[in-house]
Amino acid sequence: MNPGQMRSQKKEKGRRNVAVPPNEFPEGNKESPAARQPQGPASPSDSERSRELLEWQTKFKALLNGLPDLVFVLDAEGRFLDYHTSGPGLYLSPSVFLGKRHDDVMPPELCALFAPAFQRAKKGELAEYSYPLEMPDGRRWYTARISPWMVNDEFHGVVVVIREITERKVLEEKLTAQTITDGITGLPNRVLFLDRLTQCVRRLQRAPETGAVLLLFDVDHFKFVNDAVGQSGGDHILREIGVRLRTVLRPFDTVARLGSDEFAVLVEGFADETEALRIAGRLAEAMKPPFHAGGHSLTLTGSVGILIIKPPFADPSQLLAEAELAVGKAKQQGAGSQVIFDVALHEHASRQLELERDLREALEREELEVYFQPVVELTTGKVVGVEALSRWFHPKKGEIVPAEFIPIAEESGLIYALDRLVCRQACAQLAKWLRDHPKLDNEGFWVSVNFSPRHVIQASFAEEILGILKAVNLAPHHLKIEVTESLLLGSFDQARRTLEELARKGIDSCLDDFGAGYSALGYLLNLPIRVLKMDMSFVQQVPGTSVAEGVVQTIVGLSDHLPLSIVGEGVQTMEQAHFLAKCGCRFAQGFYFGMPMPAARLEELLRNL
């Protein structure tokens, strides 16, 4: 029903814009039907019925006048009988539609909506549809509600109520836009991107030869950008990244922002890896000019995961997951890397998920074992302490090396449970050794335990460690906490507070793998580090070149000026041990002195001390 076309082109002075026949419903001749009857004495019953009819008409007219809608009455053949409006007048004169069938006077697009609704009304059902109309002042939206007009269960026609819903429709469109577009960049968000990816897959199913490429673009180290330029500066850069990515693609390609610093690109019409790499190269080129925000000039790169979409076509969510595997691998290879997804990545991810599940169960059942590697005093050869190391012997897969399961624990959050298990078992074992071998207590025998940087910076970490020591009745000076330099990046203040609290309780901290990372000497001046464990990459190059020997001598020399003990890691030969001793290194550990071993085997070693 088209209220725009049906508004009057001329106005009247009264309540109606056009002249209408006297029998028009519900207005027309203001006399009631009773008033038009032949004059003469009326029986009480006739007079009563007339008053009831007049009262009914008055109430009904008041009801219609209270509605802001257009109301039409059509007969069983779809012909317009009457109409009513309390709002603006009609654009179309009633003479154009009254007495005519709906489909003879309405445009085809409205007839297509009206026809099924009219058929439903014939069955006694309500029906409703909405439609837009282009008006001189812009597009407007209307809804038509079709109600059946039944008399004694016989269909006589319909009553159609037309209401304008433009404001509601505009609000709905705004809300829809908010749910499918990114609020910062204005690009499609994950919801809309998945929908477009779904449509792409359907087209490929019909014409697989056309091909398509899905690329995930992850901005490298974007956290540091926000730290440098603030949230608003970071948002400005994200918007510019979106613009740059769009400029190197075709107008009909899709660029979306999926997350904080992750963008997705969908390019259709390409099916080979060479072209996919060219597209990835264009994305990388777009990032080369510096970004400017908050008074800073920043050069950024992005890691790219590439997925060639080809048969058999997977679910769009699965395609996105495969591209995420590829971008994850790219980030592991280094900033600005590009990786094309292949089956090996999927198989690796499946194995990782399986191992994560098995590791979770193993930790719940405390099936991981703690091995101990001795630390010796080079001048005497005496074992002065041990490093606790976790070992996992899978009931089906055999031994899973730490290099494989510890990263899984870090990524899944299981590292906290793993740290606690190793610390608890190591401290309990050392407490037993001290009871069985009292002289170890007098010699200050200790155990060192490695902890994840994520764990150490937790506010409750020191309290947690002290609780473990109390539970096994072990004095604090028998435990050393091993940390790596990665702990100090971005969390220096919290790390310092934690290590200082532990130091006040008598627990020393060791800086592990010293020299392999950033090795900022400022750490040693501002942190309560009491032990440096020199990375094995230095130890295994001596004796050798003068440069390698000089580096080792310099690190060992730190103990002459700072309250530090130096432990040389990874000693494998007698020559390496002798060189360290000659340099003044006091302690060492490595295969030359003993491999990591179970508690029972180490106890045999302790009996001979």
C-alpha positions in Angstrom: 0.0 0.0 0.0 1.5 3.3 -1.0 0.6 6.2 1.3 3.0 8.5 -0.6 1.1 8.0 -3.8 -2.2 8.3 -2.0 -1.7 11.7 -0.4 -4.0 14.4 -1.8 -2.7 16.8 -4.4 -5.2 19.4 -3.3 -6.4 20.4 0.2 -9.9 21.0 1.5 -11.1 23.3 4.2 -12.7 20.7 6.4 -11.3 17.5 8.0 -11.0 15.8 4.6 -8.7 16.8 1.8 -11.1 15.5 -0.9 -14.8 15.3 -1.4 -16.1 11.8 -0.9 -19.4 10.0 -1.4 -22.0 10.3 1.4 -21.6 6.6 2.2 -17.9 6.8 2.7 -16.6 4.9 5.8 -16.3 6.1 8.5 -16.9 9.8 7.6 -19.3 11.2 5.0 -22.8 12.5 5.6 -22.7 13.6 9.3 -26.3 12.4 9.7 -26.7 9.0 11.1 -28.4 6.3 9.1 -31.4 6.7 11.4 -31.7 10.4 10.6 -32.1 9.5 6.9 -35.1 7.2 7.6 -38.6 8.4 6.6 -40.1 10.7 9.2 -42.8 9.5 11.4 -43.5 8.2 14.8 -40.8 5.6 15.7 -41.3 2.8 18.1 -39.3 2.8 21.3 -37.3 -0.2 20.0 -36.3 1.6 16.7 -35.4 4.8 18.6 -33.2 2.7 21.0 -31.5 1.0 18.2 -30.8 4.3 16.5 -29.2 5.7 19.6 -27.0 2.6 20.0 -25.9 2.7 16.4 -25.1 6.4 16.7 -23.1 5.8 19.9 -21.3 3.0 18.3 -20.4 5.1 15.3 -19.2 8.0 17.5 -17.0 5.7 19.6 -15.6 4.0 16.5 -14.8 7.4 14.9 -13.1 8.6 18.0 -11.1 5.4 18.0 -10.0 5.9 14.4 -9.2 9.6 14.9 -6.9 8.6 17.8 -4.7 6.5 15.4 -1.8 8.1 13.5 -2.3 5.6 10.7 -3.9 5.3 7.3 -6.8 2.7 7.3 -8.2 1.1 4.2 -11.1 -1.3 3.8 -11.0 -3.7 0.8 -13.7 -6.2 -0.2 -13.3 -9.9 -0.8 -12.1 -9.1 -4.4 -9.5 -6.7 -3.2 -11.4 -3.5 -4.2 -11.1 -0.4 -2.1 -14.3 0.4 -0.3 -13.4 3.1 2.2 -10.5 4.8 3.9 -9.7 6.9 6.9 -6.8 9.1 7.9 -6.3 11.4 11.0 -2.9 12.5 9.8 -1.7 14.3 6.7 -3.9 14.2 3.6 -3.5 11.8 0.7 -1.3 12.5 -2.3 -3.8 10.6 -4.4 -7.4 11.5 -4.9 -9.8 8.8 -3.6 -11.5 8.7 -7.0 -8.3 7.1 -8.3 -8.6 4.0 -6.0 -12.1 3.8 -4.5 -14.0 1.0 -6.2 -10.9 -0.3 -7.9 -8.9 -3.4 -7.2 -5.6 -3.0 -5.4 -3.5 -4.6 -8.1 -5.0 -2.3 -10.8 -3.9 0.9 -9.1 -0.8 0.0 -7.0 2.8 -0.5 -8.4 4.1 -4.0 -9.0 6.5 -4.1 -6.1 3.7 -3.4 -3.6 1.4 -5.9 -5.3 4.0 -8.6 -4.9 3.9 -7.9 -1.1 0.2 -7.5 -0.8 -0.8 -10.7 -2.7 0.5 -13.3 -0.2 -0.7 -11.2 2.7 -4.2 -11.1 1.2 -4.2 -14.9 0.8 -3.3 -15.3 4.4 -6.2 -13.0 5.4 -8.6 -15.2 3.5 -7.6 -18.0 5.9 -8.4 -15.8 8.8 -4.8 -15.0 9.6 -3.1 -11.6 10.3 -0.3 -10.6 7.9 2.3 -7.8 7.9 5.0 -6.5 5.6 7.2 -3.4 5.3 8.5 -1.5 2.3 10.4 1.7 1.4 9.2 4.6 -0.8 11.3 7.3 -2.3 9.7 10.6 -1.4 10.7 14.2 -2.3 12.3 14.6 1.1 14.1 11.2 1.0 13.4 7.5 1.6 10.6 6.7 4.0 9.6 3.3 5.4 6.1 1.9 6.1 4.5 -1.2 7.5 1.2 -2.6 6.4 -0.8 -4.8 8.7 -3.6 -6.9 7.0 -6.5 -8.0 9.2 -9.3 -10.2 7.9 -12.9 -8.9 7.9 -15.0 -11.9 8.7 -18.8 -12.1 9.1 -20.2 -15.4 10.5 -16.9 -17.1 9.5 -17.3 -15.8 5.9 -14.5 -13.7 4.4 -15.8 -10.2 3.4 -12.5 -8.5 2.8 -9.6 -6.9 4.8 -8.8 -3.9 6.9 -5.3 -2.5 6.0 -3.5 -0.3 8.6 -0.5 1.6 7.2 2.0 3.1 9.7 5.2 5.0 8.9 8.3 3.4 10.6 11.1 5.6 9.1 12.5 6.6 12.5 12.5 3.0 13.7 14.1 1.8 10.4 16.8 4.4 10.6 17.6 3.4 14.1 17.7 -0.3 13.2 20.1 0.5 10.3 22.3 2.4 12.7 22.3 -0.4 15.2 23.0 -2.9 12.4 25.9 -0.8 11.2 27.3 -0.8 14.7 27.2 -4.5 15.0 28.9 -5.2 11.6 31.5 -2.5 11.4 34.5 -1.6 13.5 33.9 1.5 15.6 37.5 2.8 15.2 38.3 2.2 11.5 34.9 2.0 10.0 35.9 -1.2 8.3 33.8 -4.4 8.4 34.2 -6.3 11.7 34.6 -10.0 12.3 30.8 -10.6 12.0 30.5 -8.9 8.6 33.8 -10.4 7.3 32.6 -14.0 8.1 29.4 -13.2 6.2 31.4 -12.1 3.2 33.7 -15.1 3.5 30.6 -17.3 3.5 29.3 -15.7 0.3 32.8 -16.1 -1.2 32.8 -19.8 -0.4 29.4 -20.3 -2.0 30.6 -18.6 -5.2 33.7 -20.8 -5.2 31.5 -23.9 -4.9 29.7 -22.9 -8.1 32.9 -21.8 -9.9 36.0 -23.2 -8.1 38.3 -22.1 -10.9 37.9 -18.4 -10.0 39.9 -18.9 -6.7 40.3 -16.7 -3.7 42.9 -15.7 -1.1 42.4 -15.0 2.6 45.2 -13.0 4.3 45.5 -12.1 8.0 47.7 -9.0 8.7 48.9 -8.7 12.3 50.7 -5.5 13.2 53.9 -6.4 15.0 54.5 -5.2 18.5 51.5 -2.9 18.5 51.3 -2.9 22.3 54.4 -0.8 22.4 52.7 1.7 20.0 49.9 2.2 22.5 52.4 2.6 25.3 54.2 5.3 23.2 51.4 7.3 21.8 48.5 6.5 24.0 45.1 5.1 23.2 43.9 7.9 21.0 47.2 7.9 19.1 46.9 4.1 18.7 43.4 4.5 17.3 44.6 7.1 14.8 47.3 4.7 13.6 44.8 1.8 13.3 42.6 4.0 11.1 45.5 4.9 8.9 46.5 1.3 8.6 43.0 0.5 7.4 43.2 3.3 4.8 46.7 2.2 3.6 45.6 -1.5 3.2 42.6 -0.4 1.1 44.6 1.7 -1.2 46.8 -1.2 -2.4 43.7 -3.4 -3.2 40.9 -3.3 -5.7 37.7 -1.4 -4.7 35.7 -4.7 -4.4 38.2 -6.5 -2.3 37.4 -6.8 1.4 39.5 -5.3 4.2 38.2 -5.9 7.8 39.5 -5.3 11.3 39.1 -8.5 13.4 40.7 -7.5 16.6 43.0 -5.0 18.3 45.8 -5.1 15.8 44.6 -7.8 13.4 43.2 -7.1 9.9 41.8 -9.5 7.4 41.9 -9.2 3.6 39.7 -11.2 1.2 40.7 -11.2 -2.5 38.7 -13.1 -5.1 39.8 -14.1 -8.5 43.3 -15.4 -7.7 44.1 -19.0 -7.1 47.9 -19.4 -7.0 50.5 -18.8 -4.3 52.6 -16.5 -6.5 49.8 -13.9 -6.7 49.0 -14.3 -3.1 52.6 -13.5 -2.1 52.4 -10.4 -4.4 49.3 -9.2 -2.6 51.1 -9.8 0.8 54.0 -7.8 -0.6 51.8 -4.9 -1.4 50.4 -4.9 2.1 53.9 -4.8 3.5 54.8 -2.0 1.1 51.9 0.0 2.4 53.3 0.0 5.9 56.8 1.3 5.0 56.1 5.1 5.3 56.3 6.3 8.9 53.2 6.7 10.9 52.8 10.0 12.9 50.9 10.2 16.2 51.3 11.9 19.5 54.4 13.7 18.4 56.1 10.4 17.5 57.2 9.1 14.1 56.8 5.3 14.1 57.8 2.6 11.5 55.6 -0.5 11.7 55.6 -3.9 10.1 53.0 -6.6 9.9 53.2 -10.4 9.9 51.0 -12.0 7.3 49.3 -15.4 7.2 48.1 -16.5 3.8 45.4 -19.1 3.0 44.6 -20.2 -0.6 40.9 -21.1 -0.5 40.5 -24.2 -2.6 38.5 -27.4 -2.7 37.4 -29.1 -0.5 36.0 -25.9 0.9 35.9 -25.8 4.7 33.5 -23.9 6.9 34.4 -20.1 6.9 35.2 -20.2 10.6 37.7 -23.1 9.9 39.2 -21.1 7.1 39.8 -18.2 9.4 41.3 -20.5 12.0 43.7 -21.9 9.4 44.8 -18.4 8.4 45.3 -17.6 12.1 47.7 -20.6 12.3 49.6 -19.2 9.4 49.9 -15.7 10.9 50.9 -17.2 14.2 53.7 -19.1 12.5 54.7 -15.9 10.7 55.0 -14.0 14.0 57.2 -16.8 15.4 59.6 -16.4 12.4 60.0 -12.7 13.1 58.4 -9.3 12.4 57.3 -8.8 8.8 57.3 -12.5 7.9 54.8 -14.1 5.6 53.7 -17.7 5.8 51.3 -19.7 3.6 49.1 -22.2 5.3 49.7 -25.9 4.6 48.5 -29.2 6.0 51.6 -29.5 8.2 50.5 -26.4 10.2 47.1 -27.9 10.7 48.6 -31.2 11.9 51.0 -29.3 14.2 48.1 -27.3 15.7 46.1 -30.5 16.2 49.0 -32.1 18.0 49.4 -29.0 20.2 45.7 -29.1 21.1 46.0 -32.8 22.0 49.1 -32.2 24.0 47.4 -29.3 25.9 44.5 -31.6 26.8 46.9 -34.4 28.0 49.1 -31.9 29.9 46.1 -30.5 31.7 45.1 -34.1 32.8 48.7 -34.9 33.7 48.9 -31.8 35.9 45.6 -32.7 37.6 46.9 -36.2 38.4 50.4 -34.8 39.2 52.0 -37.2 36.8 54.9 -35.0 35.8 58.2 -35.8 37.5 60.9 -33.5 38.9 64.5 -34.2 37.9 67.5 -32.6 39.5 70.8 -31.4 38.0 73.7 -30.9 40.4 75.5 -27.6 40.7 79.1 -28.0 41.8 81.8 -25.8 43.4 84.6 -25.8 40.8 87.5 -25.6 43.3 86.3 -28.6 45.4 84.0 -30.6 43.1 81.4 -30.6 45.8 77.7 -30.6 45.0 76.3 -27.4 46.6 72.8 -27.3 45.1 70.5 -28.6 42.4 68.3 -27.2 39.7 64.8 -28.7 39.6 63.6 -29.5 36.1 60.2 -30.8 35.0 60.0 -34.1 32.9 56.9 -35.5 31.3 56.7 -39.2 30.4 53.4 -39.6 28.4 51.8 -43.0 28.9 51.4 -43.4 25.1 53.7 -40.9 23.4 56.7 -41.5 25.6 58.9 -38.6 26.8 57.7 -35.2 25.8 60.7 -32.8 25.9 60.3 -29.5 27.9 61.0 -27.5 24.7 57.6 -28.9 23.5 55.3 -28.9 26.5 56.5 -25.7 28.3 55.5 -23.4 25.4 52.1 -25.1 25.4 51.8 -24.5 29.1 52.7 -20.8 28.6 50.1 -20.3 25.9 47.3 -22.2 27.6 47.8 -20.7 31.1 48.8 -24.1 32.5 52.2 -22.7 33.4 50.9 -21.6 36.8 50.0 -25.1 37.8 53.2 -26.5 36.3 55.3 -24.0 38.3 53.5 -24.8 41.5 53.8 -28.6 41.0 57.6 -28.4 40.3 58.2 -26.0 43.2 56.1 -28.0 45.7 57.7 -31.4 44.7 61.3 -29.9 44.6 60.9 -28.3 48.0 59.4 -31.4 49.6 62.2 -33.5 48.2 64.9 -31.1 49.5 63.3 -31.1 52.9 63.5 -34.9 53.0 67.2 -34.8 51.9 68.0 -32.3 54.7 66.3 -34.6 57.2 68.2 -37.7 55.9 71.5 -35.9 55.5 71.8 -33.2 58.3 75.2 -32.0 57.1 73.6 -30.7 53.9 71.6 -28.2 56.1 74.8 -27.0 57.7 76.4 -26.4 54.2 73.5 -24.4 52.9 72.4 -26.9 50.3 69.8 -25.3 48.0 67.4 -26.0 45.1 66.6 -23.6 42.3 63.3 -23.6 40.5 62.5 -21.9 37.2 59.3 -19.8 37.1 57.4 -18.3 34.2 57.7 -14.5 34.0 53.9 -14.3 33.8 53.8 -16.1 37.2 56.4 -14.1 39.0 54.7 -10.7 38.3 51.5 -11.9 39.9 50.9 -9.8 43.1 50.3 -13.0 45.1 53.5 -14.8 43.9 55.7 -14.2 47.0 52.9 -15.2 49.4 52.4 -18.4 47.3 56.0 -19.4 47.5 56.2 -18.8 51.2 53.1 -20.9 51.6 54.8 -23.8 49.8 57.9 -23.5 52.0 55.8 -23.5 55.2 53.8 -26.6 54.0 57.0 -28.7 53.6 58.9 -27.1 56.5 61.8 -25.8 54.4 63.7 -22.7 55.4 63.7 -19.9 52.8 67.4 -19.8 52.2 67.3 -23.3 50.8 65.2 -22.1 47.8 66.4 -19.9 44.9 64.0 -18.5 42.3 65.2 -18.6 38.7 64.0 -16.0 36.3 64.9 -14.9 32.8 65.4 -11.4 31.4 62.1 -11.5 29.6 60.5 -11.0 33.0 61.9 -7.5 33.1 60.6 -6.3 29.8 57.4 -4.3 30.4 57.1 -5.5 34.0 60.2 -4.2 35.6 58.5 -2.4 38.5 56.3 -5.3 39.5 59.2 -7.7 39.1 61.4 -5.6 41.4 58.7 -5.4 44.1 58.3 -9.2 44.0 62.0 -10.1 44.1 62.6 -7.5 46.8 59.8 -9.1 48.9 61.3 -12.5 48.4 64.8 -11.2 49.3 63.5 -9.8 52.6 62.2 -13.3 53.4 65.6 -14.8 52.7 65.0 -16.2 49.2 67.7 -15.4 46.6 66.9 -14.8 42.9 68.9 -16.1 40.0 69.1 -14.5 36.6 69.1 -17.4 34.1 70.7 -17.5 30.6 72.6 -14.3 31.3 74.0 -12.9 28.1 71.5 -14.6 25.7 69.0 -11.8 26.0 69.3 -8.1 26.6 71.8 -8.3 29.5 71.2 -4.8 30.7 73.6 -4.2 33.6 71.1 -1.8 35.0 69.1 -4.9 36.1 72.0 -5.9 38.4 72.1 -2.5 40.0 68.4 -2.2 40.7 67.3 -5.7 41.4 68.1 -8.1 44.3 69.8 -10.6 42.0 72.4 -12.7 43.8 73.2 -15.4 41.2 74.0 -15.0 37.5 73.8 -18.2 35.4 76.0 -17.6 32.4 74.3 -18.9 29.2 75.8 -22.1 27.8 76.4 -20.5 24.4 79.4 -18.6 25.9 80.6 -21.5 28.0 80.7 -23.9 25.1 83.0 -21.6 23.1 85.8 -21.7 25.6 88.6 -22.3 25.6 88.7 -20.9 22.1 89.0 -17.5 20.4 90.3 -14.5 22.4 86.9 -12.8 21.9 84.9 -15.7 23.4 87.3 -16.1 26.3 87.2 -12.3 26.9 83.4 -12.3 27.1 83.4 -15.1 29.6 86.1 -13.5 31.7 84.2 -10.2 31.7 81.0 -11.9 32.9 82.9 -13.8 35.7 84.6 -10.5 36.7 81.2 -9.0 37.6 81.4 -11.0 40.9 84.5 -9.0 41.9 82.5 -5.8 42.0 78.9 -6.9 42.7 77.5 -9.2 45.4 77.0 -11.9 42.8 77.8 -15.6 42.4 78.4 -16.8 38.9 77.3 -20.2 37.7 78.6 -21.4 34.3 75.8 -23.4 32.5 76.2 -26.2 30.0 79.7 -27.4 30.9 80.3 -30.5 28.8 84.1 -31.0 28.9 86.9 -31.0 31.4 88.6 -28.2 29.4 85.5 -25.9 29.8 85.4 -26.6 33.6 89.1 -25.8 34.0 88.8 -22.6 32.0 85.9 -21.4 34.1 87.9 -22.2 37.3 90.9 -20.4 36.0 88.8 -17.3 35.3 87.5 -17.3 38.9 84.0 -18.7 38.2 83.0 -20.4 41.4 80.1 -22.7 40.4 79.1 -24.7 37.3 76.6 -27.2 36.1 76.3 -29.3 32.9 76.5 -32.8 31.6 80.2 -33.0 32.6 79.1 -33.0 36.2 75.9 -34.8 35.8 72.7 -34.9 33.7 69.3 -34.1 35.1 68.3 -37.2 37.1 65.5 -38.5 39.2 65.5 -37.9 43.0 66.5 -41.5 43.8 69.6 -41.4 41.7 70.7 -38.0 43.0 70.3 -39.3 46.6 72.9 -41.9 45.8 75.2 -39.0 44.9 74.4 -37.2 48.1 75.3 -40.2 50.2 78.9 -40.0 48.9 79.4 -36.4 49.7 
